[in-house]
Amino acid sequence: MKKRLWIFGPIVYVLAALCVIMLGMLFALNKTYFYIALGLFLAAAAFFVFESQNIQRAIARLVEKMGSNLDLARKESLNSFPLPVFVANASREIVWYNDHFKSTVLGGTEAYGNDVSTILGDKTVEDVLQEPGSYIEYNDHQYKAYAYNSRSSEASLYIFVFVDETETFSDAVEYHETRPCVMLMLVDNYDELLQNTKESEKAQIIGGIESLLEDFISKTNGFMRKLDRDRFIAVVEERHMREIVESRFQILDKVRKVVSGERLSATLSIGVGRGAANMHEADELAGQALDMALGRGGDQAAVKTPTGFEFFGGMSKGVEKRTKVKTRIIAAALLEMIEASDNVIVMGHRFADLDALGSAIGMASGIRALGKDAVVAINKEKNLAKPLYDRMIANGLEDLFIEPDEAMFYITKKTLLIVVDTHIPTLLESAEIYQACKSVVVIDHHRKMVNHIANAVIFYHEPFASSASEMVTELLQYFSDKPVLNQVEAEALLSGIMLDTKNFVLKTGVRTFEAAAYLKKLGADTVEVRKLFASDMESYQRKTRLVSSAEVYRECAIATSTGHTEDMRVVAPQAADELLGINAVDASFVLFETGDTVNINARSMGRINVQLIMEKLGGGGHLTMAGAQIKGITMENARQKLLLAIDDYYEEIEKEQSKES
């Protein structure tokens, strides 16, 4: 109210200034007119002063009248109240406040007639009524506001009580800023870095890494301790962890610049426990985060909070682990579990491909060679490895396979379930089998996802391996001194390796060739394996149409299939592989529909990490081969989502490159 009246003040001052200017002009032109005008101006000024005083008195009487709605007893009670109090009328205008409110909140100024928004800010009267204790910021102070609707005989009034929470708020901010965050740091390729390296160079490499880590932590008020030759722990405050996260863990790039004599760059994996209730929980979260970072290929940081994971880095290609110590230990533990079980079920993912079925056949056959009953649970109609399945049947191995529904009658309290080529519960061939089996073993090579199988007794996960078939082949070599596979079973494993490596082109390491050599020694025929990849003329033509319809976007070839055929799950990945043969194409994506779901097959030559792109769409995989399924979406919308995911990926790459520069 008062604000609306006082808005005329500036207008009056402007008019007065104009009058003075006009008087000056009249004085220069005609003094007679000047004196007449001067008299009129002075009379008007006197009238304005007199009327403004009347207006001020009227305002005071009006405010007093509004304040009189508070009875004398209540006014005296509120005035002596130890907390700041102000009263507003139904028009949301301030009509009264106690001395405490004036001195502490207003700082000695007046606020009669002002709208309550000048005090409450973006909060309304209704907000404070509905949310007692609403936070109000005013004059650099934090208050909790409480409102009460008080109806008198003449009008409705709102009584506001303020509680100064500035000091408490400041303490709460400081408490949050000083919460401890635990970081576990591991040099991924410690053994490989120092292999065939001179002693003098070893000290230089280790010292260089430790110096970088010490400098990294010294910029905070935290501390770091060395737990093992390749493992470190650090504790920093939340305020510094926020800066580290905002910088996207630049320490990863600095450590990568440490190079061994064999020109191998050091890589670091970091697990962070953040937002925990106590130090013990923070340490547990950090351990889970480090496991996740390693499971995704290393050379990255994973931040674990009570609500989920956040990942940084992981753009580079993982470094192959050449030592087989872990494989030997896993094989020994797996043999003990097999011996203690009644029987074994081996199962892959839905729509099993050559790697899923090949690794399952190899594992089940190896277990049978030990004298233990084992079967492969697979949907005999809905799989992408029909040629391999038919070949096994033709060679008298029909009893090796069992439908998932039939497998439920096969399960006992001591049945061992071995999951191959996936670690995601929702992708399993049969969720019912998984839920019914108490003992579970996981063997997989895909980058670790957040929603992984958490109750596995053995979780054998090697993101550096080319395929699950390679991992199974290595394990079988420790099952017995004698060969546990025949030629056909060895060819099943070799087909899985050839599928995931694209005939030993992608994601192929020393151990991949060693596994293939072992299978060749068992009699595996590469010509027979190659026949498993043959397709009929119609499928070949569909693949050709897909490839020819592709468009290139930011070095990525994208093809979409408008129709659906039964063999599209086979044709789409083949088309994605073919698209990689085009010049200036670093990655390929093929989209096709099944019902209300759009499926995406992603492939890469290694320069682009398609797993990170697919994760943005709810999928996963690894650096050179990944996929995703988006439900309840049209093909065009799915394509747009893919383009946005590619853009986001390139933006992250540019940020990483700008950090290094």
C-alpha positions in Angstrom: 0.0 0.0 0.0 2.7 2.5 1.1 4.8 1.3 -1.8 2.0 2.2 -4.2 1.7 5.7 -2.8 5.4 6.4 -2.7 5.7 5.6 -6.4 4.5 9.2 -7.1 7.6 10.6 -5.3 10.0 10.3 -8.3 7.3 11.8 -10.6 6.9 14.9 -8.4 10.7 15.4 -8.4 10.8 15.2 -12.2 8.0 17.7 -12.5 9.6 20.1 -10.0 12.9 19.9 -12.0 11.0 20.7 -15.2 9.3 23.7 -13.5 12.7 25.1 -12.4 14.0 24.8 -15.9 11.0 26.6 -17.3 11.3 29.3 -14.7 14.9 29.8 -15.8 13.8 30.2 -19.4 11.1 32.7 -18.5 13.6 34.7 -16.5 15.7 35.1 -19.6 12.8 36.0 -21.9 10.3 38.0 -19.7 10.8 38.8 -16.1 7.1 39.8 -15.6 5.9 36.4 -16.6 8.8 34.9 -14.5 7.5 36.5 -11.3 3.9 35.4 -12.0 5.1 31.8 -12.6 7.3 31.9 -9.6 4.4 32.8 -7.4 2.3 30.0 -8.8 5.1 27.5 -8.3 5.7 28.5 -4.7 1.9 28.2 -4.0 1.8 24.8 -5.6 4.8 23.7 -3.6 3.3 24.8 -0.3 0.0 23.1 -1.2 1.9 19.9 -2.1 3.8 19.9 1.2 0.6 20.5 3.2 -1.2 17.7 1.3 1.7 15.2 1.6 1.7 15.7 5.4 -2.1 14.9 5.4 -1.4 11.8 3.3 1.3 10.7 5.7 -1.1 11.2 8.7 -3.8 9.3 6.8 -1.4 6.4 6.2 -0.5 6.4 9.8 -4.2 6.3 10.8 -4.9 3.6 8.3 -2.0 1.4 9.6 -3.1 2.0 13.1 -6.6 1.0 12.2 -5.3 -2.2 10.6 -3.1 -2.9 13.6 -6.1 -2.2 15.9 -7.5 -5.5 14.6 -5.1 -7.0 17.1 -6.6 -6.7 20.5 -4.5 -5.0 23.1 -3.7 -8.1 25.1 -2.5 -10.0 22.0 -0.5 -7.0 20.8 1.3 -6.7 24.1 1.9 -10.4 24.1 3.4 -10.4 20.7 5.4 -7.3 21.3 7.1 -9.0 24.4 7.5 -12.3 22.5 11.2 -13.3 22.5 11.1 -14.1 18.7 10.6 -11.8 15.7 6.9 -11.5 14.8 5.1 -9.6 12.1 1.4 -9.5 11.2 -0.1 -9.2 7.7 -3.7 -8.5 6.6 -5.8 -10.4 4.1 -4.3 -8.2 1.3 -0.9 -9.6 2.2 0.3 -6.2 3.6 2.4 -5.8 6.7 0.3 -4.0 9.3 2.3 -4.6 12.5 5.6 -6.1 13.8 7.2 -6.2 17.2 10.4 -4.4 18.2 12.4 -7.6 18.0 11.4 -8.1 14.3 12.3 -4.5 13.6 15.7 -4.6 15.2 16.9 -8.1 14.2 15.2 -8.8 10.9 14.6 -5.4 9.4 17.8 -3.9 10.8 16.0 -0.9 12.3 14.1 0.1 9.1 10.4 0.3 8.7 8.2 -2.0 6.7 4.6 -0.9 7.4 2.4 -1.3 4.4 4.9 -3.4 2.5 3.8 -6.6 0.7 4.8 -9.8 2.6 6.8 -10.8 -0.5 9.5 -8.3 0.4 10.2 -10.5 3.4 9.2 -14.0 2.3 10.9 -13.7 -1.1 9.7 -16.5 -3.5 7.6 -18.1 -0.7 3.9 -17.2 -0.5 1.7 -17.0 2.6 0.1 -20.3 1.7 3.6 -22.0 1.3 4.5 -21.0 4.9 1.0 -22.1 6.2 1.3 -25.5 4.6 5.0 -26.0 5.4 5.7 -24.9 8.9 9.4 -24.2 9.3 9.9 -23.0 5.7 13.4 -21.5 5.2 13.4 -17.8 4.4 16.6 -15.9 3.5 16.5 -12.2 4.3 19.4 -9.7 4.7 22.0 -12.6 4.5 20.3 -14.4 7.4 18.5 -17.8 7.3 15.1 -18.0 9.1 12.6 -20.7 9.8 9.1 -19.1 9.3 5.9 -20.2 10.9 2.5 -18.8 10.0 -0.8 -18.8 11.7 -4.2 -17.6 10.4 -5.8 -15.5 13.1 -9.4 -14.3 12.5 -10.6 -11.3 14.5 -14.0 -9.8 14.6 -13.3 -7.4 11.7 -10.6 -9.0 9.5 -8.4 -12.0 8.8 -4.8 -11.6 9.9 -1.7 -13.7 9.4 0.8 -13.9 12.2 4.4 -14.8 11.2 7.0 -16.0 13.7 10.7 -16.1 12.6 13.4 -18.2 14.1 17.0 -17.3 13.3 18.7 -20.4 12.0 21.7 -18.7 10.5 24.2 -20.2 12.8 22.6 -23.7 12.6 22.5 -23.4 8.8 26.1 -22.4 8.7 27.0 -25.4 10.9 25.0 -27.7 8.7 26.8 -26.5 5.6 30.1 -26.9 7.3 29.1 -30.4 8.5 28.2 -31.4 4.9 31.3 -29.9 3.5 33.6 -31.8 5.9 32.0 -35.2 5.4 34.8 -37.8 4.7 35.0 -39.4 1.3 37.2 -42.5 0.9 39.2 -43.1 -2.3 40.7 -46.5 -3.1 43.3 -46.2 -5.9 44.8 -49.1 -7.8 47.4 -49.2 -10.6 45.7 -51.5 -13.1 48.7 -52.8 -15.0 51.4 -52.7 -12.3 52.9 -56.1 -13.2 52.8 -55.4 -16.9 54.5 -52.0 -16.4 57.4 -53.5 -14.6 57.8 -56.6 -16.7 61.1 -56.7 -18.5 62.0 -53.3 -17.0 65.4 -52.4 -15.6 65.6 -52.1 -11.8 66.5 -48.4 -12.1 63.5 -47.8 -14.4 61.2 -49.6 -12.0 62.0 -47.2 -9.2 61.5 -44.3 -11.5 58.1 -45.6 -12.7 56.8 -46.4 -9.2 58.2 -43.1 -7.9 56.6 -41.1 -10.7 53.1 -42.6 -10.0 53.4 -42.1 -6.2 54.6 -38.6 -6.7 51.6 -37.8 -8.9 49.2 -39.3 -6.3 50.8 -37.4 -3.4 50.6 -34.1 -5.3 46.9 -35.0 -6.1 46.0 -35.4 -2.5 48.2 -32.5 -1.2 45.9 -30.1 -2.9 43.2 -31.1 -0.4 43.3 -31.2 3.4 43.1 -35.0 3.3 45.7 -37.8 3.6 46.9 -40.8 1.6 48.4 -44.1 2.7 50.0 -47.0 0.7 48.2 -50.3 1.3 50.1 -52.5 -1.0 52.6 -52.2 -3.8 49.9 -51.1 -6.3 47.1 -50.0 -4.0 46.5 -46.7 -2.1 43.8 -45.3 0.1 43.0 -41.6 0.6 40.4 -39.7 2.7 39.3 -36.2 1.7 36.5 -33.9 2.6 33.4 -33.5 0.6 34.3 -29.9 -0.5 37.5 -31.2 -2.1 35.8 -34.3 -3.6 33.3 -32.0 -5.3 36.2 -30.1 -6.9 37.8 -33.5 -8.0 34.6 -34.6 -9.5 34.0 -31.3 -11.3 37.6 -31.6 -12.8 36.6 -35.2 -13.9 39.5 -36.8 -12.1 42.4 -35.2 -14.0 44.8 -37.6 -12.1 43.8 -40.3 -14.5 45.3 -38.4 -17.4 48.4 -37.5 -15.5 49.1 -41.1 -14.5 48.5 -42.2 -18.1 51.6 -40.1 -19.1 53.8 -42.4 -17.0 55.3 -44.8 -19.6 57.4 -47.9 -19.1 60.4 -49.0 -21.1 58.1 -51.1 -23.3 56.0 -47.9 -24.1 53.2 -49.1 -22.0 51.2 -46.3 -20.3 50.3 -46.7 -16.6 46.6 -46.7 -15.9 44.8 -46.0 -12.6 41.4 -47.1 -11.3 39.7 -45.2 -8.5 36.8 -46.1 -6.3 35.1 -43.4 -4.3 32.8 -43.8 -1.4 30.8 -40.6 -1.1 27.8 -39.5 1.0 28.1 -42.3 3.5 26.7 -42.1 7.1 30.1 -43.0 8.6 33.7 -44.0 7.7 32.9 -47.7 7.7 30.2 -47.3 5.1 32.3 -44.9 3.0 35.0 -47.6 2.9 32.5 -50.2 1.8 31.2 -47.9 -0.9 34.7 -47.2 -2.1 35.4 -50.9 -2.4 32.2 -51.5 -4.4 33.1 -48.5 -6.6 36.6 -49.8 -7.2 35.3 -53.3 -8.2 32.9 -51.6 -10.6 35.7 -49.5 -12.1 37.9 -52.6 -12.6 34.9 -54.5 -14.0 34.4 -51.9 -16.6 38.0 -52.2 -17.9 39.9 -50.0 -15.5 41.5 -46.6 -16.3 38.6 -44.8 -14.8 37.0 -43.5 -11.6 33.7 -44.8 -10.2 31.9 -42.8 -7.5 29.5 -44.8 -5.3 26.9 -43.0 -3.2 24.0 -44.6 -1.3 21.8 -43.9 -4.4 24.0 -45.2 -7.3 27.1 -44.9 -9.4 28.8 -42.2 -11.4 31.6 -43.0 -13.8 34.5 -40.9 -15.2 37.0 -41.8 -17.8 37.0 -45.3 -19.3 37.4 -43.9 -22.8 40.6 -45.8 -23.6 41.1 -49.4 -24.6 41.7 -51.8 -21.7 45.1 -53.4 -21.2 45.3 -57.1 -21.5 46.2 -59.1 -18.4 48.8 -61.6 -19.4 49.1 -63.5 -16.2 46.8 -66.5 -15.7 47.2 -66.8 -11.9 43.6 -65.6 -11.4 42.3 -68.1 -13.9 44.0 -71.0 -12.1 42.6 -69.9 -8.7 39.1 -69.5 -10.1 39.4 -73.0 -11.8 40.3 -74.6 -8.5 37.4 -72.9 -6.6 35.0 -73.9 -9.4 36.1 -77.5 -9.3 35.4 -77.6 -5.6 31.9 -76.3 -6.2 31.2 -78.7 -9.0 32.3 -81.7 -6.9 30.0 -80.5 -4.0 27.0 -80.2 -6.2 24.3 -82.7 -7.2 24.3 -81.5 -10.8 25.1 -78.4 -12.9 23.0 -76.2 -15.2 24.9 -73.9 -17.6 23.0 -70.9 -19.0 23.7 -67.9 -21.1 21.6 -64.9 -22.1 18.3 -64.7 -24.0 18.6 -65.2 -27.7 21.9 -67.0 -27.2 24.6 -66.2 -29.9 27.6 -68.4 -30.8 29.6 -67.1 -27.8 26.9 -67.7 -25.2 26.0 -71.2 -26.6 29.6 -72.1 -27.4 30.9 -71.2 -23.9 27.9 -73.1 -22.4 28.6 -76.2 -24.4 32.3 -76.1 -23.6 31.7 -75.7 -19.8 28.9 -78.4 -19.7 31.0 -80.8 -21.7 34.1 -80.2 -19.5 32.0 -80.9 -16.4 30.6 -84.1 -17.9 34.1 -85.3 -18.6 34.7 -85.1 -14.8 31.8 -87.5 -14.3 29.3 -84.8 -13.0 25.9 -84.5 -14.6 25.6 -81.1 -16.5 23.1 -79.6 -19.0 22.8 -76.4 -21.0 19.5 -74.5 -20.5 18.5 -72.9 -23.8 15.4 -72.0 -25.7 15.8 -74.3 -28.7 13.6 -72.1 -30.9 14.5 -68.6 -29.9 18.3 -68.4 -30.2 20.8 -66.9 -32.7 23.1 -69.9 -32.8 20.8 -72.4 -34.6 23.6 -73.7 -36.9 25.7 -74.6 -33.9 22.8 -76.1 -32.0 21.9 -78.2 -35.1 25.5 -79.4 -35.5 25.6 -80.5 -31.8 22.4 -82.5 -32.3 23.8 -84.1 -35.5 26.8 -85.2 -33.5 24.7 -87.0 -30.9 24.7 -84.3 -28.1 20.9 -83.9 -27.9 20.9 -84.9 -24.2 23.2 -82.0 -23.5 20.4 -79.4 -24.0 17.3 -78.8 -22.0 14.5 -76.3 -22.3 14.3 -73.7 -19.4 10.9 -74.9 -18.3 12.1 -78.6 -18.1 15.2 -77.5 -16.2 13.0 -76.5 -13.2 12.4 -80.2 -12.5 16.1 -80.8 -12.7 17.0 -78.4 -9.9 17.8 -79.7 -6.3 19.0 -77.9 -3.2 22.6 -78.6 -4.4 22.2 -77.7 -8.0 25.0 -75.4 -9.3 24.1 -72.7 -11.8 26.9 -71.4 -14.1 26.0 -68.2 -16.0 28.1 -67.5 -19.1 28.4 -64.4 -21.4 26.2 -62.2 -19.2 26.1 -60.9 -15.7 22.7 -59.0 -15.9 19.8 -60.8 -14.2 17.2 -59.4 -16.6 19.1 -60.8 -19.6 19.3 -64.4 -18.5 17.8 -67.2 -20.5 15.5 -68.0 -17.5 15.0 -65.8 -14.5 13.2 -68.7 -12.8 16.2 -71.0 -13.0 18.4 -68.2 -11.5 16.0 -67.6 -8.6 15.6 -71.4 -7.9 19.4 -72.1 -7.7 21.1 -71.2 -4.4 24.7 -71.6 -5.8 25.5 -69.3 -8.7 28.8 -68.8 -10.7 29.2 -66.0 -13.3 31.7 -66.1 -16.1 31.6 -63.0 -18.3 33.7 -60.6 -20.3 31.3 -57.6 -20.8 32.0 -54.4 -19.0 30.4 -54.5 -15.6 27.0 -53.0 -15.2 25.4 -51.5 -12.1 22.5 -54.0 -12.0 24.8 -57.1 -12.0 24.2 -60.5 -10.4 25.1 -59.7 -6.8 24.7 -63.1 -5.1 27.3 -65.1 -7.2 29.6 -67.3 -5.1 32.2 -66.9 -7.9 32.1 -63.8 -10.1 34.7 -64.5 -12.7 34.8 -61.3 -14.7 37.5 -60.3 -17.2 36.6 -57.3 -19.3 40.0 -57.7 -21.1 39.0 -61.1 -22.5 37.7 -61.3 -26.0 34.8 -63.6 -25.2 33.2 -65.9 -22.7 34.4 -68.8 -24.9 38.0 -67.7 -24.4 37.5 -67.5 -20.6 35.9 -71.0 -20.5 38.7 -72.4 -22.7 41.3 -71.2 -20.2 39.4 -72.6 -17.2 39.0 -76.0 -18.8 42.8 -76.4 -19.2 43.0 -76.5 -15.4 40.2 -79.0 -15.0 42.3 -82.1 -15.8 45.7 -83.1 -17.2 43.9 -84.8 -20.0 41.7 -83.1 -22.6 38.1 -82.8 -21.5 36.7 -81.8 -24.9 36.3 -83.6 -28.3 36.6 -81.9 -31.7 33.0 -80.8 -32.0 32.9 -79.2 -28.5 36.2 -77.5 -29.2 34.8 -76.0 -32.4 31.8 -74.7 -30.4 34.2 -72.7 -28.3 36.2 -71.5 -31.3 33.0 -70.3 -32.9 32.3 -68.1 -29.9 35.9 -66.6 -30.0 35.6 -66.0 -33.8 32.2 -64.3 -33.4 33.3 -61.8 -30.7 36.7 -61.0 -32.3 35.4 -60.8 -35.8 37.7 -63.5 -37.0 40.6 -62.4 -34.7 40.5 -58.7 -35.7 38.9 -56.9 -32.7 39.7 -57.2 -29.0 42.3 -59.9 -29.7 45.2 -60.4 -27.3 47.9 -62.9 -26.7 45.7 -65.1 -24.5 43.0 -65.1 -27.2 45.5 -66.8 -29.6 46.7 -69.1 -26.9 43.1 -70.2 -26.3 42.5 -70.7 -30.0 45.8 -72.7 -30.3 44.6 -75.0 -27.5 41.3 -75.6 -29.2 43.1 -76.2 -32.5 45.3 -78.8 -30.7 42.0 -80.6 -29.7 41.1 -80.9 -33.4 39.0 -77.8 -34.0 38.6 -77.2 -37.7 38.4 -73.6 -38.7 36.6 -74.4 -42.0 33.8 -76.2 -40.1 33.6 -73.3 -37.7 33.4 -70.8 -40.6 30.4 -72.7 -42.0 28.5 -71.8 -38.8 28.5 -68.2 -39.9 27.0 -68.9 -43.3 23.6 -67.4 -44.1 20.9 -68.0 -46.7 20.3 -65.8 -49.8 17.3 -64.0 -48.3 19.2 -63.1 -45.1 22.2 -61.9 -47.1 20.0 -59.7 -49.2 18.4 -58.2 -46.1 21.8 -57.5 -44.7 22.8 -55.8 -48.0 19.8 -53.6 -48.0 20.5 -52.6 -44.4 24.1 -51.7 -45.2 23.1 -49.7 -48.3 20.5 -47.7 -46.4 23.0 -46.5 -43.8 23.7 -42.8 -43.2 27.0 -41.5 -41.6 26.8 -39.1 -38.7 30.0 -38.0 -36.9 32.0 -41.0 -38.2 29.2 -43.3 -37.1 27.2 -45.3 -39.7 23.5 -45.7 -38.7 21.1 -48.0 -40.4 17.4 -48.7 -39.5 15.2 -51.5 -40.5 11.5 -50.7 -40.9 10.3 -54.3 -41.3 10.7 -57.2 -38.9 11.7 -60.8 -39.9 12.6 -63.7 -37.7 16.3 -63.6 -38.6 16.7 -59.9 -37.9 18.5 -60.6 -34.7 21.2 -62.4 -36.7 21.1 -60.0 -39.7 21.4 -56.8 -37.7 24.7 -57.6 -36.0 26.1 -58.9 -39.3 25.1 -55.6 -41.0 26.8 -53.7 -38.2 30.0 -55.6 -38.7 29.8 -54.9 -42.5 29.4 -51.2 -42.0 32.8 -51.1 -40.2 34.4 -51.8 -43.5 33.5 -48.4 -44.9 36.2 -45.7 -45.0 35.9 -43.0 -42.4 33.4 -45.0 -40.3 34.7 -45.7 -36.7 31.4 -47.1 -35.3 28.2 -48.6 -36.6 24.7 -48.8 -35.2 21.8 -50.9 -36.6 18.3 -50.4 -35.3 15.4 -52.8 -35.7 12.0 -53.3 -34.1 10.5 -56.2 -32.3 7.0 -55.4 -31.1 7.1 -52.1 -29.1 10.9 -52.4 -28.6 13.6 -50.9 -30.7 16.8 -52.9 -30.6 20.2 -51.4 -31.3 23.4 -53.3 -32.3 26.6 -51.3 -31.9 30.0 -52.1 -33.2 33.3 -50.3 -33.2 36.9 -50.7 -34.5 38.1 -49.5 -31.0 38.5 -45.8 -31.6 34.9 -45.1 -30.3 33.7 -46.8 -27.1 30.3 -47.9 -28.1 29.6 -49.4 -24.6 29.6 -45.8 -23.2 27.1 -44.7 -25.9 24.8 -47.7 -25.3 24.9 -47.1 -21.5 23.3 -43.7 -22.1 20.4 -45.6 -23.7 20.1 -48.2 -20.9 22.2 -50.8 -22.6 25.8 -52.1 -22.2 28.5 -54.3 -23.6 32.2 -53.5 -24.1 34.4 -51.1 -26.1 33.9 -52.7 -29.6 30.6 -54.5 -29.2 27.5 -53.3 -27.4 23.7 -53.1 -27.6 20.6 -51.6 -26.1 16.8 -52.2 -26.0 14.4 -49.2 -25.7 10.8 -50.1 -25.0 7.7 -48.1 -25.8 9.3 -45.9 -28.5 9.1 -45.3 -32.2 12.0 -45.9 -34.5 12.4 -42.2 -35.3 12.5 -41.3 -31.6 15.0 -44.0 -30.9 17.2 -42.8 -33.7 17.0 -39.2 -32.3 18.0 -40.6 -28.8 20.9 -42.4 -30.4 22.1 -39.2 -32.1 21.9 -37.3 -28.8 23.9 -40.1 -27.1 26.6 -39.9 -29.8 26.7 -36.1 -29.3 27.1 -36.5 -25.5 29.9 -39.0 -26.0 31.8 -36.6 -28.3 31.3 -33.8 -25.8 32.8 -35.9 -23.0 35.7 -36.8 -25.3 36.3 -33.1 -26.0 36.3 -32.4 -22.3 38.9 -35.1 -21.7 41.0 -33.7 -24.5 40.7 -30.1 -23.2 41.9 -31.3 -19.7 45.0 -32.9 -21.2 45.8 -29.7 -23.2 
